[in-house]
Amino acid sequence: MITKEELERERRRSLSRLAQVHREWTKRHAQDAPFNADHARPGPKGTDYPLHHLDVSATVDQEEEFQQLAAEAMAPFQRMAEEYARQQRETANGNEIDP
């Protein structure tokens, strides 16, 4: 039976994998992502914040690549969370849990 603590540990591991995936993906694509001046974040009046803080937009292919990598990084947690939920339902219904 999966405990809440085990589920939390896997959540943290998966989020760590996701962060690493994002760092690597960003390194690969940061120079290729088109800059769109309309995506510049507005700053406080009288500052040059929008000149230094901006958003770039990944291409559709880049976004799809990231979504696939992100799903893979989070898959172990997703599977464990689904199993944990199943176990909780079984326990709540008074049924024995099949391993």
Order of alpha helices (4+ residues) and beta strands (2+ residues): alpha-alpha-alpha
